[in-house]
Amino acid sequence: MRPIIGLTHSIQSDEKKLMMPLSYANSIQAAGGVPVLLPITRDAEVIAAYAGMVDGVLFSGGEDVDPQFYGEDQLWACGDVLPFRDDFELLLLRELLAKHPEKPVLGVCRGEQVLNVALGGTLYQDLKSQLPGCLAHQQHQIAPYTSHRISIEAGSKLHAIYGDTTIAVNSFHHQAVKEIAPCLQVTARSADGVIEGFEKPDHPYYIGVQWHPERLVEREENAVQWQLFRSFVNACRK
Ligand SMILES: [Mn+2]
């Protein structure tokens, strides 16, 4: 049986249409999972049913997390926020952690930030203005190309997955983790110190990555990125 992997999606700002790059579903399929979309809702019963029926959830990329969810007021440099999406994803994540603490969770880009905020962490609302001199985390190449390196903590889950302590990644984020949630452990940073990856040490698989592996795998040169999706899907089989 291939594991069922729930995917979160974006919505149009009028909250009437779902939006989702196919690359996430394609990557999960290619790694051996069955991707299913979890349509956004405020219904707690439906959210509980989602958490019960999937073997794991991939929190996908997208818009900025509403700063109100981490106790800050919105700065001018903050981008578009979708409070409905934030609400749903935070409820879903808390339901998973409370009722299904063994189910794997992978957060990509915005999804990584959601995984941090849900547990009490904060974000830079805008790296360029709040962390002067940082790298170009909005890269000038298209998404299947890498633009900066990251250092991975030896002995971490990301180290085991990638088999290396330095890899190159792509970068499409103007926000990033500022304060890591107390129960999380930073496992990857770029040269400017920006947090690019973390895990929850007491959880079988709770991993956030700030880059976009689902786009890197489009180029054979980045085949190592399949190892992230394979590790996630394999963890969901258990
Ligand atoms: Mn980056």
Residues whose N, C-alpha, C, O or C-beta is under 5 A from the ligand:
A	BS01	MN	H137 N170 S171
